[in-house]
Amino acid sequence: MAESPEQFRGQSRLPRFAEPLRYDLLLRPDLAACTFSGSAAVAVAVSAPTRFLVLNAADLSVDGSSIRFQDVAPTEVVQFEEDEILVIGFGQVLPIGEGVVTMNFTGTLNDQMRGFYRSKYDYNGESRNMAVTQFEAADARRCFPCWDEPAFKAKFKLTLEVPTELVALSNMPVVKETVHGPLKTVCYEESPLMSTYLVAIVVGLFDYIESSTLEGTKVRVYTQVGKTSQGKFALDVGVKSLDLYKDYFATPYPLPKLDMIAIPDFSAGAMENYGLVTYRDSALLYDEQLSSASNKQQVAITVAHELAHQWFGNLVTMEWWTHLWLNEGFASWVSYLAVESIFPEWNNWTQFLDETTSGLRLDALAESHPIEVEVNHASEIDAIFDSISYDKGASVIRMLQSYLGADRFQKALASYIKKYAYSNAKTEDLWAVLEEETGEPVKDLMTTWTKQQGYPVIFAKLNGQYLELEQAQFLSDGSSGPGTWIVPMTSCCGSYDVNKKFLLKGKADKIHIKDFAASQTADRGIGQNSWIKLNIDQTGFYRVKYDDELAAGLENAVKANKLSLMDMIGIVEDSYALSVACKQTLTSLLRLLNAYRHESDYTVLSHVTSVCLGVNKISTDATPDLSRDIKQLLIKLLLLAAKRVGWDPKVGESHLDVMLRSLLLLALVKLGHDETIAEGIRRFHIFLEDRKSPLLPPDNRKAAYLAVMRSVSTSSRAGYDSLLKIYRETSEAQEKSRILGSLSSCPDKDIVVEALNFMLTDEVRNQDAFYVLGGISLEGREVAWAWLQENWDHVVKTWPSSSLISDFVNSTISPFTSEERAAEVSEFFCTRVKPSFERALKQSLERVRISARWIESIKSEPNLAQTVHQLLLEEM
């Protein structure tokens, strides 16, 4: 039994000898003074002999003299700030069983977008504060003392004391409201069992619109006063998603109401608080006149993602942050399932490959991490909210669903939700249920994907009638890691009518062509017009490197339009990744890209353009003499499709064509296509005079803004000033972000620095800095890095959260391509690195070294110039 408070220091988790059952909380936010006070009465179950209660508290002043346990005052109260714990010691051992601990505390409504914080909004032209909470991962302890770990589920009964005219929301509906002059007391229903990170409070001035699900659950969208029309789209998607998930998980929505609310200052995209989901404005609001088609899609996916969490995450919660991917990977995967069902014309599952691609790119770094990460301190949690937990997590779930079959998978999921409702689960618990329901070796298969980092590349080679396969861990630096996986393989030959599914369990295997080819192909072997495709529709989280004969067959199949959209995407993405890793030449990648020049589908071209922009960047540094010609070749590739969609929207065109226009115009501007840039500038000037001009709809604005910035310089800066003027005049978050993403794209270095300095002013919300950082021009790399060094102390203070500070590191360092620069960056950070961005820094440096290696390899390619010139001469 512990004898001193010191013994609880330095532990990754709280002791389990006492657990909370129910919190009764009263909070009084003061929006003028930006402080709050509160009191807590927590029913606690003591299960083992102890004279201490140990819970979390951070940035709070707890009044030691107010603490009682069953009316007994403590003999010692110690708060350890760096451990974020409060230790309460009593004169004698606490009785086993239930008791109530009470205390009073005060805190600050901070401006760091975590804990209980303040967000600024405009009301009738004056600036006001609202009070908002953001508790995930470990910040409920900044609002009230609590057992702030997901496994300590308890019931919550909240009471707020707030100014009478304000709207006060929490997870549950209001049961009673009493007005005393300028203040009112609002009491909420008691919640079901839930984790602390899902408790939520919002206090401010709002309007709402409402609807209900088929079951009669009330759903509301709250917006700033006068903006409710922008909440209609999200409300519609929200209601449909709840109806769909109720059936999919075979479990009703667990709470009496669901509110979704737009918050102007918000560090993430959204947060799935139980029954009160918070969003940044741009992730919830959609305006027909001002939002683009991609904004619309983003809102739909975000709403579907957060509402999936109401089951997967909130009703069934991960046992500890190691299993975060269960929450995030699942919500990401199932959000695509929902949006596919609501908007089938968006071709959403093909767009899911955007997620898979970003997961594959990050996980090809030696500095990646496994899906399941050991977490030893609260400060480490934020760093795992990354592309591995979300995108790789979602992709391996898609792979498993595809292997088990959709129906079996859904039934097993419903069983899992029922079994663990109102409780916590680990990754293994999910595998056990899936195994029990399907009889498949799910645990052995999936452990290779969640417990080790990385993924394999499958080398495929034709040897007579056999296809020989071998796996090795794929890394972008060209080395081979030690990992091996149990790989769910799929293959087809010459058509999708016959395909084979099997598990590659060892390092190598071979299969006979007749196992998966139509009979006549099997007899004749692979001829001139046939092809073999592995990883059909890219359902597997791996890459494939084909031998020359197989690669040539697939290139012909691309030209002849014989492949599914997902396979067209897979081939170009794998080829690009293999080229970066120097496993194939840039020359061969350009030949393959050329086979896509007649492509007109948005989903495929979104990957093709992304690869083209990557090639353009590297060739600028690798082959400066040839880079102009490479640019011309990449422009030629995209021009056919761009001419088809043009600048002007067409009546009755599809959602995907609207997205395609925006995609291609942006790419052509970035590649320096003179005609597109000139047209963008021409339309911008018309738009400047008339903001409602149909000549520049929201979808095309970013391309025009970038075009304007390409022509700005210190001596001719009217375009920059005009963009700032639009920024200052608009109140729309999506329009503001489009402009912020353009300001730093200027080739003039002084203007880049000016844009970065503008980002530091209070005209730009801290959450939006990453838009400016993400837009920095190639010419601006050097000055952006110099700027970051100069402003580092200020940046670290202003952006303490892991994801925001990591954006600064990633955006300024990753674009470099030399070993010398990597060494200089390492030296600068050797005394400044912190756990919150250490992984981002290592990954950025690794990217620089990968680019440097790729450049050396490109320089030694013998046929590159000849191939570029040859392809330029080919007929369109």
N, C-alpha and C positions, 0 to 999 in steps of 0.2 A: 504494500500500500504506500502511495506517495507521501512523503513527509514534508516536502518543501515546494513552493510554487515553481522554483527554478527547474524542477524535473520535467516540466511540461514544455520547456523551450526546445526549439530546433526539431520538433516532430513534424512529419508531413501531414499527419491527420490528428484530429481530436481524439481523446480517449473515449471509450464507449461505456464507461461505468454509469453515466447518466445521460438519458436521451430526452429530447423535448417531445411532448405529445400535442400541446396546443399553445399558441401565442395569443395573448390579448394585448393589442398594441394601440396606444393613442399617440398621434403625431400632430404637432402644430407648426406648420411651415410659415415663416414670416417672409413674404416675397419682397418686401421693401428692404429689410435688413439683410436678406439672404442668409438667414439662420433657421434652425428648427429646434424644437424641444420635444421630448417624448417620454412616455413611460411604458414599461412592459411588465406584464404578469405572465410568466411562462410555467405551464404545468409540466413537470419533469418526472420521468420514471427513473429512480435510482435502483440499479440492478446488482451492484457489487459494493463492498465496503469502501467508503471514501470519505474524507472530510473536505474534499474540494469539489467545486463545480468549475469546469473549464469550457469556455465558449469563445467565439470570435467577436472582436470589436476592433475597428480601425478608424482613425480620424474622428473619434467620438470622445466627449468628456462624460464619463460615467460618474455620477454622484455616489461615491462610496458609502456615504452616510445614509443613503436612501435604500440600500440593498437589504432585503430580508429573505430568509427561506423559512417558510412556515412560521413567520413572525420572529425568527431568531436572527439577530444581527451577526454578520461575519466578524472574525477576529483579524483577517487580513484581506486586502483587495489590491491585486497588482495587475497593471496593464503592461504587457510587453509589446511595444509598438512594432518592432521588426517581425515578430512572430504573429502579429495581429490577433493576439489572444488576451482574454480577460480571465484571471484566475481568482476565484473567490474561496477563501479558506475559512472553515468554521472550527470552533473550539473542540467539538467532538464529532465522531463519525455520524454521517447522515443516516436516518432510518431507511431501510430498504422499502421500496414502494413509491407511491406518488406523492409529490409535494409541489408547492408553488413558489417560484423565486420571483421577486418584484424588484424593480429599480427605475430610477429616472436618469435621463441623459440629454445632452445637447450636441448639436453639430452644425456644420456650415453647409448651405446649399452651394456646392462648389461649381466651378465652370469647366470641369474636366470630363463631362459627359459620362461619368460613372458614379455609382452610389446614388445618393439623393442630390440632384443637381438642378441648376437653373438654365433655362433656355430663353433666348430673347425673341420676341415677336412684335410686329407692329399692329397697333389697334387704333384706328382713326388717326393715323399719322404720328402717333407717339409710341416710343419703345417701351415694352413691358416685359416683366419676367413671368415665366411659368415655372412650376416645380415638377420635375419628372424623375422617375427612377430608371436605372439600368443596372441590374444586379449580376447578370451573368458575366464572368464566371464566379468571382468571389468578392462581390461588392455589396451584398445585402448588409454585411458587417459595418458598412460605412453609413448605414441608416438606422440600424438598431442592433443591440447585442444579440447574437443568435448562434446556433449551431449551423454554421454556413457551409455545409457539405451536402451533396445531392442525396445521400442515403439517409440523412436525418429528416425524414418526411414528417410533417406535423400539420395540424389544422390551424388556420389563421383567422382571427376575428379582428378586423381593423376599425378604428374610429379616427376621423380627421376633424380638426378644428380649423376652418378656413374662412376667408372673407365671404360674406353672404352672396355677393354677385357672381362668384366664380363657380365653374363646373368642377366637381371633384370626383374622379373616377378611381376604381380599384378593380381587383379581379372579380369580385362578386357584386350582385345588385345591392342597391341601397335598401336597408330595412326601415331606417328612421332618420328624419332630418329635423333638427330643432334650431330655430333662429333666435339669437340673442343680439339684437341691434346689428352692429357691423359684422358680427361673426356668426357662423352657423356650425353646429356639430352634426357630422354625417356618420351614421353607423352602417356598416355593411354586414351582409349575411356571412356566417362562418363558412370557410372554404372546405372542400374535401381535403384529404391528405395530399400534401404537395411539398416540393423542395423550396428552400429559401430563395434560390436564384430566379424563381418564377413569380415572386410577389411583385406587384406593381402599383404605382400611384401616379396619377397625373392631375395637376391642379392649374387651371387657367381659364381663359375665355374661349369657348368653342361653340360651333353649330354642329348639328348632326343630321344624317339621313338614316332611315332604317328600313329593314325588310325582315322576312323570317324564312327559316328553312321549312321543309315539308313537315318536320316534326314539331314545328312551332317555336323553335329557338329564335329569340330576337337577336338580330345582327345589326350593329350600327357602325357607320363610319363617321368619325369626328374630324372636323377640319377647322382651320381658322375661320373666324366669322366672315361670311360672305363667299366662302369657297366650296360649299357643299356639292355644287354641280360637278366638281372635279373628283368627288368621291364615288360617283355612281358606278363607274366601271369596276373599281375594286370591290364595291358592295356586291355587285352581280357575281363576280368571280368567287367572292367569299362564300356566298350562300350556296352556289353550285358545288364548291369544293367540300363544304361541310356535308352536303347531301351525299356526295360521292364517297367520301371517306367513311361515313357511317356504314355504308354497304360494304366497302372494300375491307374494312377492319372488323365487320360484323359486330360493331359495338357502337351504341349511341354516343353523340357528343356529350362529354361528361358534365358540363356546367349549364346553369340556367340562361346565360347570355354570352354573347361575344361582341366585344368592342374592338375596333381597329382605329388607330389615331395617328395623325401626321405630326411629327415633332421637328421644328426647324433645326435644332442642334442635336445631331445624333451620330454617334461614331460608327456604328455598323450600318447595314442596310435596313435591318429590322430586327425585332426581338419578340420571341413567341410567348411572352408572359401569359400565364393561364387566364383566358377570358378577357385580357386587355392587351392586345398586341400593338406594340409601338413601331413606327416606321419613320425613316427620314422622308421628307416631303416627296422627293423624286421617286421613291419606291412605292408610294401609295396613290398619289394624285395623278390623274390623267385628264388632259384637256384637249378635246378634238382640235381646237385651233392652234394650240401651242406645243403639243407633245408629238413626238415622232412615233413611227410604227415600232421602233425598237424600244422606246420608253413603254409603250403599251404592253409589249411582250414581257419586259422586265417586271412591270407591275403584276401581271398575271402570275408569272413564275414565283415572285416573292410572296405574294398572298398565298398561293397554293403551298409553298414551302412552310411558311409560318403556321398555317392551319393544320398541316400534316403533323406538326409538332404537338398539337393538342392531344393527339394519341401517342405518337412516337416521340417520347421526350418528356411530356407533361404527365400523362396518365401512367405510362411505363417509362421510368427514368433510369439513365445509366447509373451504375453503382458508384462509379468514381470517374474522374475526368479522363483516365486512360481509355475509357469506352465512349468518349465524346463522339467518335465517328459513327456510333450506332444512331445517335441523334441526328447528326448533320448529314451523313451519307444517305441515310434513309429518307430524311425529309427532302433532300435534293432529288433523289431518284423518283420518289413518289409524286413530287410536284410536276415532273414531266408527264407522268401517267395521268394526272388530273387535267393538266392543260391540253394534252393530246385529246382527251375526251371532250373537253369544253370547246376547243378550237381545232378540230381535225385538219382544217385547211392550212394550219401553220406548219405542218410537217415537223412536229415537235421532237419526235424521237430521233430524227436525223440531226436536228439541231443539238440534241443531247451530246453529240460527238464533240461539241465545243468543250464540254466539261471533261470528257475523257481525254481530249488533247491536252488541256491544261494540266490534268493529273499526270499524264505520261511525260510531259516536258519537265515538270518539277521533280518527278520521281526518277528521272534519269541522271540526277545529280548525286554524287557521292555524299553530299551534305543534305540529302533528303532524310526522312525518318520513317519508321514503320507506321502503319495505320494506328496500331495500339502503342501508345507512348507511356513510359513510366513518368508519372508526375509526382515530384517530391516537395514542391512548394507552390503556394498559390500564385507566386509571380511567374511561374513557368506555364501556367494554363493558357494564357492568351495566345502564346506563340503557336499553339497547335490548332488554332482556328484558321487553317490554311487549306491550300488546294488538295492536300493529302486527305485530311478528314472529310472534306466536302466532295471533291471531284473524283479522287481515286476511290473513296468510300462508296459513292454513288455508282461508280463504274463496276466495282467488283460485285455489288449487289445486282446490277443488271446482268453481269456474267453468270452469277449463280441462278438468277431467275430463268435465264435462257437455258441453262443446263438442266434445271429441275422441271421446267415447264411452268407456264403462267398460272394454271389452275392449282396445281399442287402447292406452288409457292404461296399463293394467296391464302389458301386454306390453312397452311402452317402458320402464316403471319397472324391470322385471326386467332389461332389457338394461343400463340405467344402473347398477344395483347390481353386475352382473357386471363391467362395464367398469372401474368405479372402486373395486372391493373392495380393502381394505387401503391405500387411497390417499386423495387429497383431490380435491374438485371445487368448481367455482364455479357460480354460477347459470347462466351461459351454457352450461356443459357439459351441464346437464340439458336446457336448451332444444334444444341441438344433437341430443341423442339422440332427444328427442321428435319433432323435425322430421324426422329421418332415418327414424324408424319410421312416421310418419303422413303425411308429405308435406304437412303443414299449416304455415302461416307462424307457428309458435309463438313464435319469438324476437321478431318485430316486434310481435305481439299482446301478449305478456307483458311486454316491456320497458316498455310504457306503464303497466303496473300495478306494476312493482317499482322502477323508477328514478325515478318522480316521485311526490310525495306526493299524497294526496287521491283523490277519485273523482268521477264526474259525477252530476248529476241530469239525467234525460231528461224534457224537456217534451213531452207528447203532446197533440196537438190534432186533432180530427176536422174535416176540411174536405171536405164532400161524400162521395165514395167513397174519399177518401184519408186515411190517418193520417199526419200530419206530425210528425216527430221532430226535436228539437234538443237538443244536449248542452251543459252548462256545468258547471264545477267547483262542487260543492256545499260551502258553508261555513256553519257554524251562526251566524256573525255576520251572515248575510244578504248578504254581498258575493259576487262571483263571482271565482274564481281564474282564472289563465290556462291551466290544463291542458286538453288534449284526449286522449281515449283511443280505442283500438280496442275497441269494446264488443260482446261477444257478446250479441246480442239474441234474445229468444224472445217470441212473442206468440200469443195465442189469442182467439177471439171466441165467446162464448155457450156453448162447450163445450171440453173438453180433447181431443176426438177429432182435430181438425185443428189443428196449430200450425206456426208458421214459425220457422226459425232463420236468422239472417243477422248479418253484422258491420256495425256502424255505424262507418264509418272516418273520416268527416269531421265537421264541425260539425253538419250537418243532412242529413236524408234524408226521403223519403216512401214509403209502401208502399200499394198498393191493397188494400182490404179483402178482395177475393176471393182474395188470396194466402194468407189464413190463416183465412178464415171458412167455415163450412159453407155450401153453395151457396145455400140459401134466404135466409140472412142477407145474403149478398153482394148478392143481387138487391134485397132490400127496404131495405137500409141498417140502421143500428143503431136498433132500436125500443125501446119502453118496457121490454120485459123482457130485453133483451140487454145484453151487457157486453163490454168488451175488457180483457184483462189482459196487461200486459207483464212481462217478467222472471218467467216461470212458475216457481213453487216457489222463488223467490228464489235461483236459482243464481248470478245475477250480483251483483257487488259494486258496486251503484249504487242510486240512488233514482229514483222516477218521480213526476213532478207531472202529474196529469191535468187537462184542462180541465174546466169545471163539468159539462158533459153526460156525459163519461166517468166522472167521479167519482160522479155521481148513480147511474149504471148499476151501478158497483161496490158502492155502499152498498146498493142493492137486492139485489144478488147475495149480499152478506154476510147481510142479513136473511133471504133465502130459502135460505141454506145451500147455495149452488151452488158454492162455491169449495173448493179443497184447503186443508188446515190451514196449509200453508206460505204460501199466498197470503193467507189470512186474517191471518196474522202480518205479512206484508210490508206489507199495506195500512195496518194500524194503526201500525206502526213508521215508515213513510214519512210518514204524516200527522202524527204527533207531531214528527218531525224538521223537517218543513216549517213547522209551527206555531212551534217554537222559533226557527227562522230568520226568522220573520215573513213567510213566503211564503204562509201561509194563516192564517185566524183561529182563535183558541181556540174561538170559537163553532162553527165547522164541525167542529173536532176533537171537541167534545162531542157533536154530532149523530151523528158516525160511531161514537163509543164506544157511544152508546145502541143502535146497531144490533147490538151484541154481547151484549145483556143476556140472551139465551136460550142463550148459548154454554155448553157444559159440558166442553169438552176441556181437559185440563191444559196442553198445550203452547201452545194459543192464549191461554188465560187467564193464563199466566205473563207473556206480553207485555202483555196488556190491563191487568193489575194494576200492572205496572211503569209503564206510561203513566199510569194513574190516580194513582199516588203522586207522579209528576212534576208532574202538573197540580195536585194538592193542595198541594204545596210552593210552587209559583209563585203560586198564587192567594192563599195566606196573605199574601204580600207585595204582590201586585199589586192585589187587590180585597178588602181586609180585611172590608168590609161584606157582601160576597157569599160569602165563603169558607165560611161555615157551610152555605149552601144548596148550594154546589158539592160540599162533603163529603157532604151527604145524597144528592145525585145519584149520586156515585161509589159510595156504599154501596149504593144501590138497584140499581145496575148489577151488583154482585157478589153480591147477596143471594140471588137464585134458586139459583145454583150452590152457594152456601154452605149453604143450607137442605137441598139435596139430599144433600150429603156429611155435614153435621152435625159434631158433636164426636167421636162414637164410631165406632171402626173397625167395618166390617161383615165378616162371614165371607165369605171368597172374593173380596173386592174386588181390583181390579187395583192394581199398583204405582203407576200414574199417578193413580188416585183417592186413594191414600194421600198422594202428593205434592200433589195438588190441595187436600185438606183443610188441610194445613199452610200452603200458599200463601194460601188465602182467609182463614183465621183470622188469620194475620199481617197481611194487608192490612186487614182490618176493624178490628183493634186499632189499627193505625197511623192509620187514618182516623177513629178515635175513636167507633166504634160501641158505644154503651153496653151493649147486651145481651151482645155478645161479650166485652167487657172484664169485665163482672160475672161471667159464666160462667167466664172464665179464672181470675179471682181465687178463685172458689168451688172450682174443681178444684185449684188450686195448694195451698189449705189442706188438702185431703184428701191430696194427694201429700206434703205436708210431714210428715204423721203416718205415712204409709205409702208408702215410695219405690217399692214394687212395685205400687202401685195401678193397675189397668187404666184408671182414669178419666183418666190423663195419660200416654199412651204417648210415647216419645221424639219422634215426629213433631210432636206438638202442644205440646211443652214451651216452645219459644221463644215461641209466641204467649201462653201463660199467663204466662211471665216478663215479657214486655213489658207485659201487662195489669197485672201487679202493680206494675211500675215507673211506670206512668201515674198510679197512685194514691199513690205515695210522696212525702213531703215531709220537710223537716227536722224538723217537729214530729210527723210520724207515719211513722217510718222502719222499722217492723218488717219490711216486705216486703224492703227492701234488705238488712237484716241476715240475714233468712232465706235469701236467695239466696247471700250470702257463706258462710253455714253449709254449704249444699249444695256450693258450690264447694270449700270446704276438706275436705269429707268424701269427695268423689268422686276416683277416680284416673283417670277416663276423659277423654281429651283432648277428645272431641266434646262431652261434657256441659259441661266447663269452658268451651269456646269459646261454647256457647249462652248461658251465664251472663255471660261477659265482654261478649258482644254486646248484652246487655240493660241492664247497670248504668248506662251513660251515657245511656239513652233517657228519663230522668226529666225531667218539665217543671220540677222544682225545680233552680235553678242551682247551689245549694250542693252538692246531691247529685251533680251532673255533675262538679263540681270534685273531690269526694271520690272518685268513680270514676276520674278521671284520675290522682289521686295514688296510688290503690291500684295502678294499672298500673305505677307506678314502683317498687313494693316487690318484694322477691324472691319474693313469692308468685305473681307472674305472670312466666312465661318471656318473654324479650325478643321472641321470634318471635311471641308472641300479642298484642302491643300493638295490632295493627291491628284486632282484634275490637272492642276498647273504642272505638277511634277511629271505626270504621265505624258505631257505634250512636248517636252524639251526637244528642240531640233538637234540633229546630228552636229551642226555647226556650234551649238550651244553647250556641248558636253563639258569642255574645259572650264568655261566660266561658271557653269552650274556647280561643278565640283569645288572650284575655288570659293564660290559663294557659300556652299554648305560648310566648308571648314571655318570660314569667317563667322558664320552665324550659328555654329554648332551648339554653343551653350544655351542660346535662346531657344533653339529648336527642341532640345531635350527637355527644357523646362515647360515649353508650351504644349508639346505633344507627348505626354508621358505614356499613352497607351501603346502596347506592343504593335498593333496593326498600323497605327498612324506613323510611328517613328520608323517602322520597317519600310514604309513607302518611300520615305526620304532616302534611306540607304539604298534600296533597290533601284529607284529611278535614277539616282545620280551616278551609281557605280557600274551597274550592269551594262550600260552602252559602251564602255571602254573595251579595247581589243588588244592591249599589249601587256606583256609580263611586267614591264617597267612600271606601268600605271598601277597594276595590282600590288606591286611591292610598296609603292608610295601610299596607297590607300591603307594597306596593312599597318604601315608604320604610324600613320595618323591615328588609327583606331586602337593601337596596342594598349594605350593607357585609358581609352575612353569607352571601351566596349561594356555593354550591360546585358544581363540575361534576356531582357525584353526584345533586343534586336540582334543578339549574337548569331542566331541561325540565319537571319536575313543577310547579315554581313558575309558570313561564310559562303552562302549560296551565291551572292553577288560576285564575290571574288572568284568563285569557281566558274561562273559564267564568263568572266573576263578571260580566264585562262583557256577555257574551251574555245572561245572566239579566236584567241591568239594562235592556238594549235590549228584551227580550221584554216586560218589565213595562210599559214605556212604551207599547208597541204594544197590549197587552191593555187598558190604561186607556182607549184611544181607540176600542175596539170598541163600536159603537152598540147592537147587539142582544144583547149577552151576557146581561144580567140577564133580559131577556124570554125568551130561549131556555132558560136554566136553569130558570125557573119553569114554562115550558111543558112541558119534559121531565119535571120532577118530578110534574106533574099526569097525565102519560100513564099508561094502564093498564100493569101489569106484563106 
